[in-house]
């Protein structure tokens, strides 16, 4: 009996070794396409682009964002680790329109002039700067148009298409998956957009003042009316004259809500609240800065529902 058990264990030991040797040899001789695939290394300039790329790319991509969502996209200073990310990237995805003015130097420092780039603003119906007075801290007035295109869900549908096209160009083997994922995401976004529009349509008062001109696409899509901006350019402070103008505007027109942004100085909106009694509502143009808004769909839902509630909606 003892010998039988020993023989069984010995045979089991041999079978295990033969099995592992088989797997090792098979792995060596498997065609490259059958072996574990390495996902595309994609660098996104903004967290919203990271989220959209992950939705389209699924398991076929590994995406990092240069900005976390807590910084201002206008005044961001790239880190040494960003150079390494760009050096190792297969694809870079950006907004364009002069928003990421720091990206060109980053690519140059990484010695990646060969890096494929997807510019997601291509094909979007732009709002020109003369319509909203937008300018960045360096005085560049984004002559092509306001760059905050993603705050309109319709624009995001165009952006998702551009991302899918870029992923297919870099990885044609998974074209079917990229197209399917993009279509599914657009369907989800359309359903959410319809739901949120119904909440906005019930408002009688849609007038707001915003922290800086990040919101014209958002306002145009959903029907809000921007009466003014605290800042004309990120990185500067409003003059006493400008603050006086805003205080008078709020009182004269009975404006109820000022939209602040967690990436910007909160003291200035608070001064307006102290002087006028206006309500301050924190909305974010970027995912991740407010709890529960790590994904774009959650961000748009939060921004609309929070603003509707502040303006007296259900």
PyMOL commands that set and color helices and strands:
alter all, ss='L'
color gray80, all
select helices_A, chain A and resi 2-29+32-34+47-60+80-87+103-109+129-132+149-151+153-170+172-201+216-222+240-253+266-276+296-310
alter helices_A, ss='H'
color red, helices_A
select strands_A, chain A and resi 40-44+61-65+91-94+117-119+207-210+225-229+257-260+279-282
alter strands_A, ss='S'
color yellow, strands_A
deselect
rebuild
show_as cartoon
